[in-house]
Amino acid sequence: MSPSVPEARGPLSYDLLAALRLAPGSLPDLSTPEVGDPLADDDLHLSLYCLYELHYRGLDGVDEGWEWDPDLLALRARLERVFDDGLRHALSDWTAPAATPDTMDVALRAIIAQDDGPSLSRHLETRGTREELCEFLVHRSAYQLKEADPHSWALPRLSGAAKAALVEVQTDEYGGGDPQRMHARLFADTLAALGLDARYGALLDLIPGYTLATVNLMSYFGLHRARRGAIVGHLALFEMTSSIPNRRYAAALRRLGIGTPQATEFFDEHVTADAVHENIAAVDLAGGLARDEPRLVADILVGARALVELDGRAAAHMLGAWAAGESALLTPGGLRIAA
């Protein structure tokens, strides 16, 4: 089922979403917006998120013919350039670790070691409130309810060892053939256990641009063959850094008295699965692609570093809001938290 069209957040998304309610081919001339922060702007990233969503499950009431409308694709390309320019600026002072195809796993671990961003998982494990945990789950829903889909765009673009490694990782993400074990389904169960709306896309209006940017990053990399190195680097680091935070999130649920299997299974599953995936992703996936296409080494590392950069910014925003006694959601009044 397609999610509903969200509420607009500015002139760009207002005009875009209004156009999508019409027939394909009727897109007005929409100018590229000037944004203060291209890695967090609400109007920009809601617009990009909706444009990408046309390649996933679509939007309710939006003609499927819009997916490949040439004017809409041209708009998306302009918005992607704004986003990409912001990424390049954010990474301009970063020096990539030395890497060869055979030392890709070492280089990726060096990127992890360079990360000095705030730990959202440690905060939630040790002192996060139920309300903060629920807000965190709302943020995560933008990706987790479509978990693995953005990275799967890379499958037809890889070959050999890298393709086999990606299939191995994604098979687990999709439940090994059991729809009840799909990670997106397990995350929906967690949302439901906390009294949150578990429908795909239902919480989009609550999620700020800085979080949507973390999901748009995956879609941007995944939908462009030229960025196949970056999406592989993103996934490799994602898998390499997932097990410990997920253990902490499960511990947070139990500390807060929400330790039922329905609530914790998503996180418990990732503690085990991602510990297995770590070596596959670093050596066989990222290393395999680097061996097949050595010229992609730099882009693999950029994809990994971009993940660290945007996730760190999102964590800082959330922790900053909570430290100030504020909500980290756009309209917290719309979030009903079960007692």
C-alpha positions, 0 to 999 in steps of 0.5 A: 500500500502506498503512503499518503502524500505528506504535508508540504514544508515550504514553497518547493514541496508545496508546488511539487506535491500539488503538481503530483496530484495532477496528470503526469506531464503537467509539472510547472517550472519549479526553481531550484531553492536556495537553502541554508543547510543542504544536509538538513533543509526540511523543504528540500529533503521532503521534496527529494524523499517524495521524488525518491518514493516514486521509485519505491512504493509510490504515493497514494493518489499519485499517478504512477506515470510520474515515476519516469516523467522527464521534467520531474527527473530533471527537477530531481537532478537539480535537487540532487546537485544541491544535496551533493554540493552540500555533501562535498562541502561537509567532507571537504576537510576530510582526508580519506585513509590510504586504501587498496582493494586488499586493505579495504576492510582496514580503511573502513575501520579507520573511518570508524575510528575517526568518528567522534560524533555523539553516541545516540545509542549510549544515551538511550541505553543509559538514561533515555526516557520512554518519550525519547526512545519513541521519538528515536523510533519515529526517526528510524521509521523513515528507513527501517520500514523500507530496510534494505531496499535502497541498497538493493538498487546496487544488485544489478550493477555488481558482479562476481564476489561483490554481488554474491556478498550483497545477496548474502547480506540482503537475504538476511535483511529480507528474512531469508524468505520468511515475510514475518522475519523481514527486518522491516516487518520486525521494526513495524512490530517494535513500533506497534509494541510501543503504541506507534503507527507502524504503517509504511510512511505514516510517520513521515510528517513528524520526521525532520529534514536532517533525518530524511537526508540520511535516507535520501543519501541511500536513495541518491547513491543507490539509484545512480549507477555512477555511485555504486561504489558509494552505496557499497561503502555506505552499506559496508560501514552500516553493517560494520557499525550496527551490532553494538548500537542495536544491543544498546537499543534493546537494552534501553527497551528492557531498562524501560520495562518494554522487554517483550519479544515484539518490542526487542526482536528487531534489535536482538536480530541485528545484534546477531545478524550484523555481527556476521555481516560485518566481515562479509560487508567489509571484505567480500562486498566492499573489498570485492567491488574494489578488486573488480573495479579499483577505480571505485576505491575512493568512492567506496570510502566516500560513501562510508564517510558520508554515512558517518557524517549525516548520521552524526549530524542527525544524532547531534540534532536529536540529542541537542533537542532533548538536552534543551527539553524539546522534542526532536520531532516536527509536530510532537503533538501528533505522536501518541505514546502508549503508557 
